[in-house]
């Protein structure tokens, strides 16, 4: 059964959660637009497997497809990654502040423990 994600950010994180898909994105980032066969070449899997990964990336908006005759070329789309990075940055700031407050609180308790 396929997982159905409703929010764009959910689809982005799902797509980024697989190493093969991250490798495909890295290839596109390094080389620009590539054909499906160029993207399949480094992998020791069947072509339909790579096609399924490409479809997940495309549904997440992380790549776009341009068809030239029988050749499908894919290009990296950065907007969904920027949205994910922004979300991570907001939560990182929150957790760093929370952890700093916890550390400060723990340090106020340490002198009390020594008095016993």
C-alpha positions as CSV (number, residue, x, y, z in Angstrom):
1,X,0.0,0.0,0.0
2,X,1.4,3.4,-1.0
3,X,1.7,6.1,1.6
4,X,-0.3,9.2,0.7
5,X,1.2,12.5,1.9
6,X,-1.0,15.6,1.9
7,X,1.4,18.4,2.7
8,X,4.3,19.4,0.3
9,X,6.8,19.4,3.2
10,X,5.7,15.8,4.1
11,X,6.4,14.7,0.5
12,X,9.7,16.5,0.5
13,X,10.9,14.8,3.6
14,X,9.6,11.4,2.5
15,X,11.5,11.8,-0.8
16,X,14.7,12.9,0.9
17,X,14.4,9.9,3.3
18,X,15.8,7.5,0.8
19,X,19.5,7.2,-0.1
20,X,19.0,6.4,-3.7
21,X,16.8,9.5,-4.2
22,X,19.3,11.7,-2.4
23,X,22.0,10.3,-4.7
24,X,19.8,11.1,-7.8
25,X,19.4,14.7,-6.5
26,X,23.2,14.9,-6.0
27,X,23.8,13.8,-9.6
28,X,21.3,16.5,-10.9
29,X,22.9,19.1,-8.7
30,X,26.4,18.3,-10.0
31,X,25.6,17.8,-13.7
32,X,22.4,19.8,-14.4
33,X,19.7,18.2,-16.5
34,X,20.2,14.5,-17.1
35,X,18.2,11.9,-19.0
36,X,16.6,9.0,-17.3
37,X,19.2,6.6,-18.8
38,X,22.0,8.8,-17.5
39,X,20.5,8.8,-14.0
40,X,20.1,5.0,-14.2
41,X,23.6,4.3,-15.3
42,X,25.4,4.3,-11.9
43,X,22.9,2.1,-10.2
44,X,22.9,-1.7,-10.2
45,X,19.1,-2.0,-10.2
46,X,16.4,-2.4,-12.9
47,X,15.4,0.7,-14.8
48,X,11.8,0.6,-13.5
49,X,13.2,0.9,-9.9
50,X,15.0,4.2,-10.8
51,X,11.9,5.4,-12.6
52,X,9.9,4.8,-9.4
53,X,12.4,6.9,-7.4
54,X,12.2,9.6,-10.1
55,X,8.4,9.6,-9.8
56,X,8.6,10.1,-6.0
57,X,11.1,13.0,-6.5
58,X,8.9,14.5,-9.2
59,X,5.7,14.3,-7.0
60,X,7.6,16.0,-4.2
61,X,8.5,18.8,-6.7
62,X,12.2,18.2,-6.2
63,X,12.7,17.5,-9.9
64,X,11.0,18.5,-13.1
65,X,10.7,16.5,-16.3
66,X,11.0,17.7,-19.9
67,X,10.3,15.3,-22.7
68,X,12.3,15.5,-25.9
69,X,10.9,12.9,-28.2
70,X,11.5,9.6,-26.4
71,X,14.0,11.1,-24.0
72,X,13.0,12.2,-20.6
73,X,15.3,14.8,-19.1
74,X,15.2,15.7,-15.4
75,X,16.2,18.9,-13.7
76,X,16.6,19.8,-10.0
77,X,14.1,22.1,-8.5
78,X,15.4,23.9,-5.3
79,X,12.2,25.5,-3.9
80,X,11.0,22.4,-2.0
81,X,14.5,21.9,-0.5
82,X,14.6,25.6,0.5
83,X,11.2,25.1,2.3
84,X,12.6,22.1,4.1
85,X,15.8,23.9,5.0
86,X,13.7,26.9,6.4
87,X,11.6,24.4,8.5
88,X,14.7,22.8,9.9
89,X,16.3,26.1,10.7
90,X,13.2,27.3,12.6
91,X,13.2,24.1,14.6
92,X,16.9,24.1,15.1
93,X,16.8,27.6,16.6
94,X,14.0,26.5,18.9
95,X,15.8,23.3,20.1
96,X,19.1,25.1,20.5
97,X,17.4,27.7,22.8
98,X,15.6,25.0,24.7
99,X,18.7,23.0,25.3
100,X,20.6,26.0,26.4
101,X,17.9,26.9,28.9
102,X,18.0,23.3,30.2
103,X,21.8,23.4,30.5
104,X,21.5,26.7,32.4
105,X,18.9,25.1,34.7
106,X,21.0,22.0,35.4
107,X,24.0,24.2,36.2
108,X,21.9,26.0,38.9
109,X,21.2,22.6,40.5
110,X,24.8,21.4,40.6
111,X,25.9,23.5,43.6
112,X,22.9,22.3,45.6
113,X,24.0,18.7,45.1
114,X,27.4,19.4,46.5
115,X,25.9,20.8,49.8
116,X,24.4,17.4,50.8
